Each structure stands twice: as structure tokens, then as C-alpha cells.
């Protein structure tokens, strides 16, 4: 799966390709355009003599361009770096003995601080609606940090109607996403923030890959085609709908929801390129039939198995990817174009 970085090209697949492949008119949808990937910075790996990115790689990754800050979370700690690659400090907002399950959602605040949701139960308990751990309970713990890392808010949030909901942060608002795809706004990180009425599409697919696939199948940029194969006796058989394409690109499966920003949902998918599996982010603008696809940069082979990748979408809808390579932790950006 490893590829040389110089061979990695960004492509927004035009709908004109679809008209050739699937016989569909490009007038039914519009392509959301993104820039080519820009390498922002290469962060060093930590060693005994140097501060850097934790060897196990970050679970969460946030970007604050106006303040020239990168935040990489690992083991409930947030290491802060500048865009010049310099380590600045570490935030430790939570007592590790009180948190077994990590964070469910993280984002930047308008003031340049961090908003965090910590799990109070394991994903298995959430899915089975049952708490078997002695100190586990439904809901989430909301922490709001100031720009200097001080804890301003530390409280629990709970949806009384469906306590075992999944909990998300989006635009400074805490949402409970229900099993049926509905949602409820519960809490605001700061005063003056408004609930996003367009959050519904994201909520409907955020935690259910089957519902996500059903949604995809109804889009004008998704189509399937049959494949013919021969059995051991040489007889031909048609496997209907065996191949799937999203924006003209081979589609394998959905990986998971990334974020919702001003009506645009970002969903990580597994695709194929040159016969190899590759990761991409599909972007959909709610209610407008606007779609885009961003091909992500693949980590070095060994690093990919150990670290995977980390994604962040800023308030303007720009996409960032953190990529583990042998010589450092690369940060790329794709700008959302008008």
C-alpha cells in the first residue's frame, strides 16, 4: 500500500466522467472543489533527547491556523506544536485514572481553546445499552480548555431520552446522536452559539455504516455495475452489482464519519487505486447535491500498520491529514475552493 509521496496526486473526480461511465447527466450534481495537497509541516518523532510526536502516534489531531498551533492527542495528553515544527508544551486536562475510554469528539473553540468529550462508557457498552464496568455510565464528560490549557468547564452531559446515545461536538454544540439517526442538541461550549439545523444528515449516518451505504445508493454520484466470472467448469456467471463507484472512483466501504461543517459532511471511505486499497474522504453538501472526493496521502507501509491516519476539518471546511512517515509526522492540507 505504500506509495512515494511524489506520486500522490489530489483529484476531484469530475461529473463528466460519470456521464461516460454511468450514463448520467452531470447536470444532476455539482463537484465540490479542493486544492492540491499542501505539505504544511513535518514534525519530528519523540526520542530520549528530543520532544516530538509520541511514538504510538496521535489518536486525535487538531489545527489552529490563526494561532499557529497543532494539537496531537495521545494517551489523553495534548502535545502542542507550532507550524515551524517546534514543540511548545503539553496539556494534560484529565486524570488518566478517571478515564478508561478516551475521547469521543474534539474540536477547537472560537477563542482558540479546546473542547473535548470524554467517554464514560466503552463503545461495546454504548452499543449494547448495558454497563458492566463498575464505574462506567452512559453520557459523556465535557471539558473546555482555555488557549493556555486551563480547564474552564468540566461537566457531564446526558441525553435523558436516550442515555446510551453517541455524543458529538460540532460547531461548539454537543449533540446526542440516537440509534435511529435522530439527534438532540444538549449543550453549548460558549454563549451565542447556534444549533446547526443541517446537522441531521450527518447524524443519520454518523454511527451506522449500513445506513451510510443506503444513503450512498440513493445519490446520483454512486452507481454499480455487474462483473462476470467463470467457475471451475468454465461456465460464465454474472455477479450483479459486484462493483461500486463513487464519483467515478472504485468504492470499497465506508470507514467512518469525520465531521460536519456548515452543512457539509465529511466521511472517510476505503477506495482502490492502481489495484491497492487507499483512503479518501467523501464530501457532501446537505440538500444541494454537491459532492467532492479527496484522495488522502498514504503512510509508509510499516507506519500505516502502526499508526493509520488522523483527520481534522477546520471551521472553514479545509481538510487536514496527519501522516506517519519514517522520517517524521507529515501534516497536509486541502483547501476548500469556491
Buried (B, 14 or more C-beta within 10 A) or exposed (E): EEBEBEEBEBBBBEBEBBBEEBEBEBEEBBBBEBBEBEEBBEBBBBEEEEBBBBEEBBBBBBBBBEEEBBBBBBEBBBBBBBBEBEBEEEBEBBEEEEBBBBBBBBBBBEBBBBBBBBBBBBEEBBEEEEBEEEEBEBBBBBBBBBBEBEBBBBEEBBBEEBBBBBBBBBBBBBBBBBBEBBBBBBBBBBEEBEBBEBBBBBBBBBBBBEBBBEBBEEBBBBBBEEEEEEEEEEEEEEEEEEEBBBBBBBBBEBBEBBBBBEBBBBBBBBBBBEEEEBBBBBBBBBEEBBBBBBBBBBBBEEBBEEBBBBBBBBEEBBBBBBBBBEEBBBBBBBBBEE
